């Protein structure tokens, strides 16, 4: 496992992702993943590279692909996922927070979205 649960990148992602309704952290294929119920909305690490995998809004994908810090990850990329290069103390975490919110909203159930929007 390149990014064990106590890795600083996982810890920062945990703080961001676990704030969502019914969010869960699950180790899958050696990576920390964050889920809305049973569906993933974020994965930490791409091979040994500090990055977070997310499911973008399809209309935002072309603009994201123009960025140097965004790339198509192996495996998940075939299903529309992208990755943003970040480390625990560097990278565009403001953008990442927005991308994680979009990713969560794309996979969340209606009751989870209602709970999120009620905040």
MOPAC internal coordinates of N, CA, C and O (Angstrom, degrees):
PM7 1SCF
backbone

  N    0.0000 0     0.00 0     0.00 0    0    0    0
  C    1.4421 1     0.00 0     0.00 0    1    0    0
  C    1.5326 1   108.23 1     0.00 0    2    1    0
  O    1.2310 1   120.78 1   -59.85 1    3    2    1
  N    1.3321 1   116.11 1   120.15 1    3    2    1
  C    1.4595 1   120.97 1  -178.51 1    5    3    2
  C    1.5257 1   112.06 1   -75.44 1    6    5    3
  O    1.2310 1   120.62 1   146.33 1    7    6    5
  N    1.3086 1   116.42 1   -33.67 1    7    6    5
  C    1.4605 1   121.34 1  -177.39 1    9    7    6
  C    1.5306 1   108.61 1  -125.64 1   10    9    7
  O    1.2310 1   120.18 1   -98.62 1   11   10    9
  N    1.3384 1   117.26 1    81.38 1   11   10    9
  C    1.4618 1   119.87 1  -179.27 1   13   11   10
  C    1.5321 1   110.78 1   -62.38 1   14   13   11
  O    1.2310 1   119.69 1   -16.91 1   15   14   13
  N    1.3339 1   118.19 1   163.09 1   15   14   13
  C    1.4634 1   121.01 1  -176.83 1   17   15   14
  C    1.5278 1   115.25 1   -53.93 1   18   17   15
  O    1.2310 1   119.99 1   151.95 1   19   18   17
  N    1.3277 1   117.63 1   -28.05 1   19   18   17
  C    1.4667 1   118.91 1  -179.78 1   21   19   18
  C    1.5362 1   113.30 1   -92.57 1   22   21   19
  O    1.2310 1   120.14 1  -173.03 1   23   22   21
  N    1.3310 1   117.34 1     6.97 1   23   22   21
  C    1.4660 1   121.43 1   176.74 1   25   23   22
  C    1.5368 1   108.58 1   -65.32 1   26   25   23
  O    1.2310 1   119.29 1   -38.40 1   27   26   25
  N    1.3349 1   118.95 1   141.60 1   27   26   25
  C    1.4715 1   121.37 1  -178.41 1   29   27   26
  C    1.5336 1   113.92 1   -55.53 1   30   29   27
  O    1.2310 1   119.68 1   145.43 1   31   30   29
  N    1.3286 1   118.22 1   -34.57 1   31   30   29
  C    1.4578 1   120.26 1   178.52 1   33   31   30
  C    1.5259 1   110.25 1   -65.70 1   34   33   31
  O    1.2310 1   120.07 1   136.33 1   35   34   33
  N    1.3189 1   117.46 1   -43.67 1   35   34   33
  C    1.4699 1   120.41 1   177.17 1   37   35   34
  C    1.5185 1   111.40 1   -63.85 1   38   37   35
  O    1.2310 1   120.94 1   140.69 1   39   38   37
  N    1.3053 1   115.81 1   -39.31 1   39   38   37
  C    1.4680 1   119.28 1  -178.30 1   41   39   38
  C    1.5365 1   111.04 1   -64.88 1   42   41   39
  O    1.2310 1   120.52 1   139.83 1   43   42   41
  N    1.3297 1   116.61 1   -40.17 1   43   42   41
  C    1.4655 1   119.39 1   178.92 1   45   43   42
  C    1.5374 1   110.42 1   -70.01 1   46   45   43
  O    1.2310 1   120.53 1   140.83 1   47   46   45
  N    1.3243 1   116.60 1   -39.17 1   47   46   45
  C    1.4699 1   120.13 1   177.06 1   49   47   46
  C    1.5237 1   110.99 1   -65.29 1   50   49   47
  O    1.2310 1   120.44 1   140.49 1   51   50   49
  N    1.3169 1   116.76 1   -39.51 1   51   50   49
  C    1.4661 1   121.31 1   178.86 1   53   51   50
  C    1.5267 1   110.10 1   -58.00 1   54   53   51
  O    1.2310 1   120.62 1   135.04 1   55   54   53
  N    1.3240 1   116.43 1   -44.96 1   55   54   53
  C    1.4596 1   120.38 1   179.51 1   57   55   54
  C    1.5327 1   111.31 1   -61.23 1   58   57   55
  O    1.2310 1   120.30 1   144.02 1   59   58   57
  N    1.3034 1   117.04 1   -35.98 1   59   58   57
  C    1.4577 1   122.23 1   179.94 1   61   59   58
  C    1.5354 1   111.71 1   -75.53 1   62   61   59
  O    1.2310 1   120.52 1   131.14 1   63   62   61
  N    1.3157 1   116.61 1   -48.86 1   63   62   61
  C    1.4681 1   121.37 1  -170.79 1   65   63   62
  C    1.5238 1   114.97 1   -80.03 1   66   65   63
  O    1.2310 1   120.22 1   146.40 1   67   66   65
  N    1.3152 1   117.19 1   -33.60 1   67   66   65
  C    1.4587 1   118.84 1  -175.01 1   69   67   66
  C    1.5304 1   113.02 1   -74.62 1   70   69   67
  O    1.2310 1   120.15 1   176.34 1   71   70   69
  N    1.3154 1   117.31 1    -3.66 1   71   70   69
  C    1.4629 1   121.06 1   175.84 1   73   71   70
  C    1.5342 1   111.95 1   -76.89 1   74   73   71
  O    1.2310 1   120.10 1   166.68 1   75   74   73
  N    1.3171 1   117.42 1   -13.32 1   75   74   73
  C    1.4624 1   120.81 1  -177.92 1   77   75   74
  C    1.5287 1   111.02 1   -80.85 1   78   77   75
  O    1.2310 1   120.37 1   -31.68 1   79   78   77
  N    1.3379 1   116.90 1   148.32 1   79   78   77
  C    1.4671 1   120.14 1   179.80 1   81   79   78
  C    1.5316 1   112.31 1   -57.31 1   82   81   79
  O    1.2310 1   121.43 1   -47.85 1   83   82   81
  N    1.3191 1   114.88 1   132.15 1   83   82   81
  C    1.4618 1   123.01 1   176.85 1   85   83   82
  C    1.5259 1   113.34 1    59.05 1   86   85   83
  O    1.2310 1   120.10 1  -156.69 1   87   86   85
  N    1.3235 1   117.42 1    23.31 1   87   86   85
  C    1.4650 1   120.41 1   178.36 1   89   87   86
  C    1.5243 1   109.15 1   -69.55 1   90   89   87
  O    1.2310 1   121.30 1   -33.73 1   91   90   89
  N    1.3240 1   115.11 1   146.27 1   91   90   89
  C    1.4631 1   121.72 1   178.33 1   93   91   90
  C    1.5180 1   108.72 1  -139.37 1   94   93   91
  O    1.2310 1   121.24 1   -34.78 1   95   94   93
  N    1.3183 1   115.24 1   145.22 1   95   94   93
  C    1.4571 1   121.32 1   174.94 1   97   95   94
  C    1.5227 1   107.86 1  -104.13 1   98   97   95
  O    1.2310 1   120.74 1   -50.48 1   99   98   97
  N    1.3222 1   116.20 1   129.52 1   99   98   97
  C    1.4593 1   121.98 1  -177.63 1  101   99   98
  C    1.5187 1   108.38 1  -135.59 1  102  101   99
  O    1.2310 1   120.46 1   -43.89 1  103  102  101
  N    1.3255 1   116.73 1   136.11 1  103  102  101
  C    1.4650 1   120.49 1   172.67 1  105  103  102
  C    1.5239 1   106.86 1   -83.93 1  106  105  103
  O    1.2310 1   120.93 1   -56.08 1  107  106  105
  N    1.3172 1   115.82 1   123.92 1  107  106  105
  C    1.4596 1   121.16 1  -179.62 1  109  107  106
  C    1.5225 1   108.78 1  -140.34 1  110  109  107
  O    1.2310 1   120.63 1   -53.42 1  111  110  109
  N    1.3114 1   116.39 1   126.58 1  111  110  109
  C    1.4598 1   121.97 1  -179.07 1  113  111  110
  C    1.5223 1   111.63 1    53.63 1  114  113  111
  O    1.2310 1   120.78 1  -142.16 1  115  114  113
  N    1.3259 1   116.11 1    37.84 1  115  114  113
  C    1.4539 1   121.48 1   176.64 1  117  115  114
  C    1.5136 1   115.41 1    77.46 1  118  117  115
  O    1.2310 1   120.13 1  -167.75 1  119  118  117
  N    1.3218 1   117.36 1    12.25 1  119  118  117
  C    1.4679 1   120.76 1  -179.69 1  121  119  118
  C    1.5148 1   109.89 1  -128.80 1  122  121  119
  O    1.2310 1   121.48 1   -28.28 1  123  122  121
  N    1.3247 1   114.77 1   151.72 1  123  122  121
  C    1.4588 1   119.66 1   171.56 1  125  123  122
  C    1.5277 1   107.54 1   -77.38 1  126  125  123
  O    1.2310 1   121.51 1   -51.72 1  127  126  125
  N    1.3105 1   114.71 1   128.28 1  127  126  125
  C    1.4544 1   120.23 1   175.79 1  129  127  126
  C    1.5215 1   107.73 1  -121.46 1  130  129  127
  O    1.2310 1   121.01 1   -27.25 1  131  130  129
  N    1.3051 1   115.68 1   152.75 1  131  130  129
  C    1.4566 1   121.49 1   178.20 1  133  131  130
  C    1.5148 1   107.26 1  -119.71 1  134  133  131
  O    1.2310 1   121.72 1   -46.11 1  135  134  133
  N    1.3331 1   114.31 1   133.89 1  135  134  133
  C    1.4604 1   120.25 1  -172.10 1  137  135  134
  C    1.5177 1   112.01 1  -128.24 1  138  137  135
  O    1.2310 1   122.04 1   -30.50 1  139  138  137
  N    1.3092 1   113.70 1   149.50 1  139  138  137
  C    1.4590 1   122.82 1   169.58 1  141  139  138
  C    1.5217 1   104.44 1  -101.87 1  142  141  139
  O    1.2310 1   120.74 1   -83.11 1  143  142  141
  N    1.3152 1   116.19 1    96.89 1  143  142  141
  C    1.4565 1   119.20 1  -171.44 1  145  143  142
  C    1.5180 1   108.58 1    69.94 1  146  145  143
  O    1.2310 1   120.15 1    62.94 1  147  146  145
  N    1.3253 1   117.31 1  -117.06 1  147  146  145
  C    1.4615 1   121.42 1  -178.99 1  149  147  146
  C    1.5243 1   113.66 1   -98.46 1  150  149  147
  O    1.2310 1   120.09 1   169.85 1  151  150  149
  N    1.3220 1   117.43 1   -10.15 1  151  150  149
  C    1.4663 1   120.64 1  -174.03 1  153  151  150
  C    1.5276 1   111.41 1  -100.11 1  154  153  151
  O    1.2310 1   121.03 1   -47.99 1  155  154  153
  N    1.3264 1   115.64 1   132.01 1  155  154  153
  C    1.4613 1   122.09 1   179.61 1  157  155  154
  C    1.5219 1   111.33 1   -69.36 1  158  157  155
  O    1.2310 1   121.17 1   -39.27 1  159  158  157
  N    1.3376 1   115.37 1   140.73 1  159  158  157
  C    1.4650 1   118.69 1   171.26 1  161  159  158
  C    1.5238 1   111.89 1  -125.78 1  162  161  159
  O    1.2310 1   119.67 1   170.81 1  163  162  161
  N    1.3330 1   118.24 1    -9.19 1  163  162  161
  C    1.4686 1   121.12 1   176.03 1  165  163  162
  C    1.5192 1   109.39 1  -158.46 1  166  165  163
  O    1.2310 1   120.93 1   -35.54 1  167  166  165
  N    1.3365 1   115.82 1   144.46 1  167  166  165
  C    1.4621 1   123.01 1   175.78 1  169  167  166
  C    1.5156 1   107.33 1  -131.96 1  170  169  167
  O    1.2310 1   120.85 1   -37.15 1  171  170  169
  N    1.3203 1   115.98 1   142.85 1  171  170  169
  C    1.4638 1   120.32 1  -178.36 1  173  171  170
  C    1.5206 1   109.93 1  -103.01 1  174  173  171
  O    1.2310 1   121.13 1   -51.81 1  175  174  173
  N    1.3314 1   115.44 1   128.19 1  175  174  173
  C    1.4569 1   121.51 1   175.68 1  177  175  174
  C    1.5073 1   113.83 1    89.11 1  178  177  175
  O    1.2310 1   121.52 1   -40.50 1  179  178  177
  N    1.3087 1   114.69 1   139.50 1  179  178  177
  C    1.4633 1   122.51 1   173.46 1  181  179  178
  C    1.5132 1   105.14 1  -129.11 1  182  181  179
  O    1.2310 1   121.24 1   -72.53 1  183  182  181
  N    1.3212 1   115.23 1   107.47 1  183  182  181
  C    1.4605 1   121.19 1  -169.40 1  185  183  182
  C    1.5182 1   107.65 1    54.44 1  186  185  183
  O    1.2310 1   119.65 1    57.55 1  187  186  185
  N    1.3192 1   118.27 1  -122.45 1  187  186  185
  C    1.4630 1   119.54 1   179.56 1  189  187  186
  C    1.5280 1   112.06 1  -103.58 1  190  189  187
  O    1.2310 1   120.54 1  -163.93 1  191  190  189
  N    1.3220 1   116.57 1    16.07 1  191  190  189
  C    1.4667 1   121.35 1  -176.81 1  193  191  190
  C    1.5236 1   110.72 1   -97.66 1  194  193  191
  O    1.2310 1   120.79 1   -43.51 1  195  194  193
  N    1.3209 1   116.09 1   136.49 1  195  194  193
  C    1.4591 1   121.02 1   175.18 1  197  195  194
  C    1.5131 1   109.68 1   -69.81 1  198  197  195
  O    1.2310 1   120.98 1   -72.51 1  199  198  197
  N    1.3075 1   115.73 1   107.49 1  199  198  197
  C    1.4604 1   121.90 1  -179.80 1  201  199  198
  C    1.5197 1   107.96 1  -159.66 1  202  201  199
  O    1.2310 1   121.10 1   -20.49 1  203  202  201
  N    1.3142 1   115.50 1   159.51 1  203  202  201
  C    1.4546 1   121.96 1   175.61 1  205  203  202
  C    1.5214 1   107.56 1  -121.69 1  206  205  203
  O    1.2310 1   120.92 1   -48.73 1  207  206  205
  N    1.3050 1   115.85 1   131.27 1  207  206  205
  C    1.4633 1   122.86 1  -179.71 1  209  207  206
  C    1.5264 1   107.66 1   -95.37 1  210  209  207
  O    1.2310 1   120.60 1   -44.02 1  211  210  209
  N    1.3239 1   116.46 1   135.98 1  211  210  209
  C    1.4649 1   122.64 1  -176.18 1  213  211  210
  C    1.5236 1   109.37 1  -145.61 1  214  213  211
  O    1.2310 1   120.64 1   -17.14 1  215  214  213
  N    1.3249 1   116.38 1   162.86 1  215  214  213
  C    1.4586 1   122.38 1   178.21 1  217  215  214
  C    1.5264 1   108.10 1  -104.74 1  218  217  215
  O    1.2310 1   119.93 1   -74.33 1  219  218  217
  N    1.3386 1   117.74 1   105.67 1  219  218  217
  C    1.4648 1   120.25 1  -174.57 1  221  219  218
  C    1.5250 1   112.57 1   -79.74 1  222  221  219
  O    1.2310 1   121.46 1   -15.89 1  223  222  221
  N    1.3033 1   114.80 1   164.11 1  223  222  221
  C    1.4539 1   121.08 1   169.36 1  225  223  222
  C    1.5286 1   105.78 1   -67.84 1  226  225  223
  O    1.2310 1   119.51 1   -49.64 1  227  226  225
  N    1.3313 1   118.54 1   130.36 1  227  226  225
  C    1.4747 1   119.72 1  -177.97 1  229  227  226
  C    1.5293 1   113.64 1   -55.75 1  230  229  227
  O    1.2310 1   119.96 1   147.68 1  231  230  229
  N    1.3260 1   117.68 1   -32.32 1  231  230  229
  C    1.4676 1   119.53 1  -179.30 1  233  231  230
  C    1.5277 1   112.14 1   -72.29 1  234  233  231
  O    1.2310 1   119.77 1   158.81 1  235  234  233
  N    1.3344 1   118.05 1   -21.19 1  235  234  233
  C    1.4599 1   121.97 1   179.72 1  237  235  234
  C    1.5212 1   113.22 1   -91.43 1  238  237  235
  O    1.2310 1   120.52 1   166.88 1  239  238  237
  N    1.3126 1   116.60 1   -13.12 1  239  238  237
  C    1.4553 1   121.48 1  -175.16 1  241  239  238
  C    1.5337 1   113.89 1   -55.60 1  242  241  239
  O    1.2310 1   118.71 1   131.82 1  243  242  241
  N    1.3449 1   120.07 1   -48.18 1  243  242  241
  C    1.4743 1   119.31 1  -179.23 1  245  243  242
  C    1.5298 1   113.04 1   -58.29 1  246  245  243
  O    1.2310 1   120.00 1   137.82 1  247  246  245
  N    1.3296 1   117.60 1   -42.18 1  247  246  245
  C    1.4635 1   120.37 1   179.76 1  249  247  246
  C    1.5258 1   110.62 1   -67.63 1  250  249  247
  O    1.2310 1   120.01 1   140.81 1  251  250  249
  N    1.3169 1   117.58 1   -39.19 1  251  250  249
  C    1.4657 1   120.47 1   178.62 1  253  251  250
  C    1.5250 1   111.27 1   -64.03 1  254  253  251
  O    1.2310 1   120.27 1   141.93 1  255  254  253
  N    1.3231 1   117.09 1   -38.07 1  255  254  253
  C    1.4602 1   121.09 1  -178.04 1  257  255  254
  C    1.5272 1   112.38 1   -67.80 1  258  257  255
  O    1.2310 1   119.88 1   163.67 1  259  258  257
  N    1.3175 1   117.83 1   -16.33 1  259  258  257
  C    1.4640 1   121.19 1   177.24 1  261  259  258
  C    1.5248 1   111.89 1   -78.46 1  262  261  259
  O    1.2310 1   120.27 1   164.93 1  263  262  261
  N    1.3176 1   117.09 1   -15.07 1  263  262  261
  C    1.4677 1   121.27 1  -178.42 1  265  263  262
  C    1.5262 1   110.31 1   -79.35 1  266  265  263
  O    1.2310 1   120.87 1   -34.76 1  267  266  265
  N    1.3290 1   115.95 1   145.24 1  267  266  265
  C    1.4652 1   121.10 1   178.49 1  269  267  266
  C    1.5261 1   112.93 1   -71.88 1  270  269  267
  O    1.2310 1   120.29 1   156.56 1  271  270  269
  N    1.3384 1   117.05 1   -23.44 1  271  270  269
  C    1.4667 1   120.01 1  -176.61 1  273  271  270
  C    1.5337 1   113.40 1   -95.86 1  274  273  271
  O    1.2310 1   120.16 1  -173.48 1  275  274  273
  N    1.3245 1   117.30 1     6.52 1  275  274  273
  C    1.4645 1   121.92 1   177.94 1  277  275  274
  C    1.5214 1   108.74 1  -114.00 1  278  277  275
  O    1.2310 1   120.88 1   -42.10 1  279  278  277
  N    1.3315 1   115.92 1   137.90 1  279  278  277
  C    1.4602 1   120.56 1   178.32 1  281  279  278
  C    1.5164 1   110.62 1  -148.73 1  282  281  279
  O    1.2310 1   121.26 1   -14.13 1  283  282  281
  N    1.3269 1   115.19 1   165.87 1  283  282  281
  C    1.4654 1   121.77 1   177.37 1  285  283  282
  C    1.5257 1   107.26 1   -87.54 1  286  285  283
  O    1.2310 1   120.03 1   -62.94 1  287  286  285
  N    1.3203 1   117.55 1   117.06 1  287  286  285
  C    1.4663 1   119.46 1  -178.68 1  289  287  286
  C    1.5237 1   111.13 1   -77.73 1  290  289  287
  O    1.2310 1   120.36 1   -28.62 1  291  290  289
  N    1.3451 1   116.92 1   151.38 1  291  290  289
  C    1.4621 1   118.49 1   174.58 1  293  291  290
  C    1.5328 1   108.83 1   -63.90 1  294  293  291
  O    1.2310 1   120.84 1   -24.56 1  295  294  293
  N    1.2936 1   115.99 1   155.44 1  295  294  293
  C    1.4727 1   124.11 1   179.67 1  297  295  294
  C    1.5225 1   111.67 1    71.56 1  298  297  295
  O    1.2310 1   119.35 1   104.66 1  299  298  297
  N    1.3227 1   118.84 1   -75.34 1  299  298  297
  C    1.4673 1   121.42 1  -175.57 1  301  299  298
  C    1.5204 1   112.24 1   -67.12 1  302  301  299
  O    1.2310 1   120.19 1   152.57 1  303  302  301
  N    1.3153 1   117.24 1   -27.43 1  303  302  301
  C    1.4533 1   121.08 1  -178.52 1  305  303  302
  C    1.5173 1   113.55 1   -58.25 1  306  305  303
  O    1.2310 1   120.31 1   148.50 1  307  306  305
  N    1.3120 1   117.02 1   -31.50 1  307  306  305
  C    1.4638 1   121.07 1   179.09 1  309  307  306
  C    1.5255 1   111.91 1   -66.10 1  310  309  307
  O    1.2310 1   120.28 1   163.36 1  311  310  309
  N    1.3244 1   117.07 1   -16.64 1  311  310  309
  C    1.4637 1   122.20 1  -178.49 1  313  311  310
  C    1.5200 1   112.37 1  -107.95 1  314  313  311
  O    1.2310 1   120.35 1  -164.48 1  315  314  313
  N    1.3370 1   116.93 1    15.52 1  315  314  313
  C    1.4492 1   121.23 1   175.22 1  317  315  314
  C    1.5173 1   115.88 1    96.64 1  318  317  315
  O    1.2310 1   120.13 1   179.27 1  319  318  317
  N    1.3263 1   117.36 1    -0.73 1  319  318  317
  C    1.4610 1   120.76 1  -179.21 1  321  319  318
  C    1.5294 1   110.38 1   -78.19 1  322  321  319
  O    1.2310 1   120.92 1   -27.88 1  323  322  321
  N    1.3304 1   115.85 1   152.12 1  323  322  321
  C    1.4592 1   123.21 1   173.88 1  325  323  322
  C    1.5232 1   108.51 1  -126.16 1  326  325  323
  O    1.2310 1   120.79 1   -10.10 1  327  326  325
  N    1.3330 1   116.10 1   169.90 1  327  326  325
  C    1.4607 1   121.25 1   177.60 1  329  327  326
  C    1.5254 1   109.35 1  -132.60 1  330  329  327
  O    1.2310 1   121.22 1   -35.40 1  331  330  329
  N    1.3260 1   115.27 1   144.60 1  331  330  329
  C    1.4578 1   122.76 1   176.68 1  333  331  330
  C    1.5231 1   107.54 1  -116.22 1  334  333  331
  O    1.2310 1   120.67 1   -54.37 1  335  334  333
  N    1.3383 1   116.33 1   125.63 1  335  334  333
  C    1.4696 1   120.75 1   178.16 1  337  335  334
  C    1.5229 1   109.51 1   -71.59 1  338  337  335
  O    1.2310 1   120.73 1   -56.43 1  339  338  337
  N    1.3227 1   116.21 1   123.57 1  339  338  337
  C    1.4564 1   122.74 1   176.12 1  341  339  338
  C    1.5250 1   108.93 1  -149.79 1  342  341  339
  O    1.2310 1   121.28 1   -19.45 1  343  342  341
  N    1.3073 1   115.16 1   160.55 1  343  342  341
  C    1.4532 1   121.59 1   168.07 1  345  343  342
  C    1.5293 1   105.54 1  -125.64 1  346  345  343
  O    1.2310 1   120.54 1    -5.36 1  347  346  345
  N    1.3039 1   116.57 1   174.64 1  347  346  345
  C    1.4658 1   119.53 1  -178.51 1  349  347  346
  C    1.5245 1   112.19 1   -60.84 1  350  349  347
  O    1.2310 1   120.28 1   150.84 1  351  350  349
  N    1.3340 1   117.07 1   -29.16 1  351  350  349
  C    1.4590 1   119.85 1  -176.44 1  353  351  350
  C    1.5276 1   114.27 1  -120.01 1  354  353  351
  O    1.2310 1   120.15 1  -169.00 1  355  354  353
  N    1.3206 1   117.31 1    11.00 1  355  354  353
  C    1.4626 1   120.19 1   179.58 1  357  355  354
  C    1.5248 1   110.19 1  -149.85 1  358  357  355
  O    1.2310 1   121.35 1   -22.99 1  359  358  357
  N    1.3002 1   115.02 1   157.01 1  359  358  357
  C    1.4551 1   120.75 1  -179.74 1  361  359  358
  C    1.5211 1   109.67 1   113.68 1  362  361  359
  O    1.2310 1   121.21 1    -5.90 1  363  362  361
  N    1.3120 1   115.30 1   174.10 1  363  362  361
  C    1.4652 1   121.29 1  -177.15 1  365  363  362
  C    1.5282 1   109.56 1   -89.24 1  366  365  363
  O    1.2310 1   120.74 1   -98.38 1  367  366  365
  N    1.3223 1   116.20 1    81.62 1  367  366  365
  C    1.4629 1   121.29 1  -177.65 1  369  367  366
  C    1.5230 1   112.59 1   -72.60 1  370  369  367
  O    1.2310 1   119.54 1   155.88 1  371  370  369
  N    1.3192 1   118.48 1   -24.12 1  371  370  369
  C    1.4657 1   120.73 1   175.28 1  373  371  370
  C    1.5217 1   109.17 1   -67.03 1  374  373  371
  O    1.2310 1   120.75 1   132.77 1  375  374  373
  N    1.3267 1   116.17 1   -47.23 1  375  374  373
  C    1.4582 1   120.26 1   176.19 1  377  375  374
  C    1.5192 1   110.05 1   -62.43 1  378  377  375
  O    1.2310 1   119.82 1   135.95 1  379  378  377
  N    1.3147 1   117.94 1   -44.05 1  379  378  377
  C    1.4535 1   120.67 1  -178.37 1  381  379  378
  C    1.5263 1   111.37 1   -59.55 1  382  381  379
  O    1.2310 1   119.76 1   139.94 1  383  382  381
  N    1.3155 1   118.06 1   -40.06 1  383  382  381
  C    1.4686 1   120.74 1   178.02 1  385  383  382
  C    1.5257 1   110.63 1   -60.13 1  386  385  383
  O    1.2310 1   120.12 1   139.19 1  387  386  385
  N    1.3157 1   117.37 1   -40.81 1  387  386  385
  C    1.4668 1   121.23 1   177.65 1  389  387  386
  C    1.5248 1   111.23 1   -66.34 1  390  389  387
  O    1.2310 1   120.69 1   138.45 1  391  390  389
  N    1.3354 1   116.29 1   -41.55 1  391  390  389
  C    1.4630 1   120.47 1   179.99 1  393  391  390
  C    1.5287 1   111.50 1   -66.70 1  394  393  391
  O    1.2310 1   120.40 1   142.43 1  395  394  393
  N    1.3213 1   116.83 1   -37.57 1  395  394  393
  C    1.4629 1   120.92 1   177.68 1  397  395  394
  C    1.5239 1   109.91 1   -66.00 1  398  397  395
  O    1.2310 1   120.35 1   140.23 1  399  398  397
  N    1.3285 1   116.93 1   -39.77 1  399  398  397
  C    1.4638 1   120.22 1   177.70 1  401  399  398
  C    1.5273 1   110.73 1   -61.25 1  402  401  399
  O    1.2310 1   120.60 1   134.52 1  403  402  401
  N    1.3175 1   116.47 1   -45.48 1  403  402  401
  C    1.4725 1   120.66 1   177.75 1  405  403  402
  C    1.5143 1   110.55 1   -61.91 1  406  405  403
  O    1.2310 1   120.42 1   135.18 1  407  406  405
  N    1.3182 1   116.81 1   -44.82 1  407  406  405
  C    1.4589 1   121.61 1  -179.10 1  409  407  406
  C    1.5279 1   110.51 1   -60.98 1  410  409  407
  O    1.2310 1   120.57 1   134.58 1  411  410  409
  N    1.3311 1   116.52 1   -45.42 1  411  410  409
  C    1.4665 1   120.51 1   177.80 1  413  411  410
  C    1.5230 1   110.07 1   -58.90 1  414  413  411
  O    1.2310 1   120.48 1   132.24 1  415  414  413
  N    1.3150 1   116.70 1   -47.76 1  415  414  413
  C    1.4646 1   120.85 1  -177.90 1  417  415  414
  C    1.5263 1   112.23 1   -62.87 1  418  417  415
  O    1.2310 1   120.15 1   151.38 1  419  418  417
  N    1.3211 1   117.32 1   -28.62 1  419  418  417
  C    1.4715 1   120.27 1  -179.87 1  421  419  418
  C    1.5235 1   112.51 1   -72.21 1  422  421  419
  O    1.2310 1   119.91 1   153.14 1  423  422  421
  N    1.3279 1   117.77 1   -26.86 1  423  422  421
  C    1.4650 1   119.51 1  -175.29 1  425  423  422
  C    1.5280 1   113.67 1  -111.58 1  426  425  423
  O    1.2310 1   119.89 1   166.45 1  427  426  425
  N    1.3229 1   117.81 1   -13.55 1  427  426  425
  C    1.4654 1   121.55 1  -174.69 1  429  427  426
  C    1.5236 1   112.25 1   -70.23 1  430  429  427
  O    1.2310 1   121.82 1   -27.20 1  431  430  429
  N    1.3108 1   114.11 1   152.80 1  431  430  429
  C    1.4581 1   121.59 1   173.90 1  433  431  430
  C    1.5311 1   109.40 1   -76.19 1  434  433  431
  O    1.2310 1   120.42 1   -17.95 1  435  434  433
  N    1.3212 1   116.81 1   162.05 1  435  434  433
  C    1.4640 1   120.76 1  -178.64 1  437  435  434
  C    1.5248 1   111.76 1   -58.47 1  438  437  435
  O    1.2310 1   119.67 1   139.25 1  439  438  437
  N    1.3246 1   118.23 1   -40.75 1  439  438  437
  C    1.4730 1   120.18 1  -179.27 1  441  439  438
  C    1.5257 1   110.94 1   -65.29 1  442  441  439
  O    1.2310 1   120.34 1   146.85 1  443  442  441
  N    1.3406 1   116.96 1   -33.15 1  443  442  441
  C    1.4590 1   120.48 1   177.81 1  445  443  442
  C    1.5232 1   110.26 1   -69.86 1  446  445  443
  O    1.2310 1   120.72 1   140.38 1  447  446  445
  N    1.3162 1   116.24 1   -39.62 1  447  446  445
  C    1.4638 1   120.37 1   177.98 1  449  447  446
  C    1.5150 1   111.17 1   -66.52 1  450  449  447
  O    1.2310 1   120.36 1   139.90 1  451  450  449
  N    1.3303 1   116.92 1   -40.10 1  451  450  449
  C    1.4714 1   119.97 1   177.46 1  453  451  450
  C    1.5308 1   110.37 1   -62.05 1  454  453  451
  O    1.2310 1   120.79 1   137.22 1  455  454  453
  N    1.3322 1   116.10 1   -42.78 1  455  454  453
  C    1.4725 1   120.19 1   178.57 1  457  455  454
  C    1.5175 1   110.64 1   -63.61 1  458  457  455
  O    1.2310 1   120.02 1   139.29 1  459  458  457
  N    1.3278 1   117.56 1   -40.71 1  459  458  457
  C    1.4560 1   121.47 1   179.37 1  461  459  458
  C    1.5263 1   110.66 1   -64.79 1  462  461  459
  O    1.2310 1   120.74 1   133.00 1  463  462  461
  N    1.3119 1   116.19 1   -47.00 1  463  462  461
  C    1.4718 1   120.61 1  -177.30 1  465  463  462
  C    1.5281 1   112.64 1   -71.41 1  466  465  463
  O    1.2310 1   119.89 1   159.39 1  467  466  465
  N    1.3245 1   117.82 1   -20.61 1  467  466  465
  C    1.4700 1   121.53 1   178.61 1  469  467  466
  C    1.5237 1   111.91 1   -74.76 1  470  469  467
  O    1.2310 1   119.91 1   163.91 1  471  470  469
  N    1.3129 1   117.77 1   -16.09 1  471  470  469
  C    1.4832 1   121.75 1  -178.46 1  473  471  470
  C    1.5016 1   111.69 1   -69.79 1  474  473  471
  O    1.2310 1   120.10 1   180.00 1  475  474  473

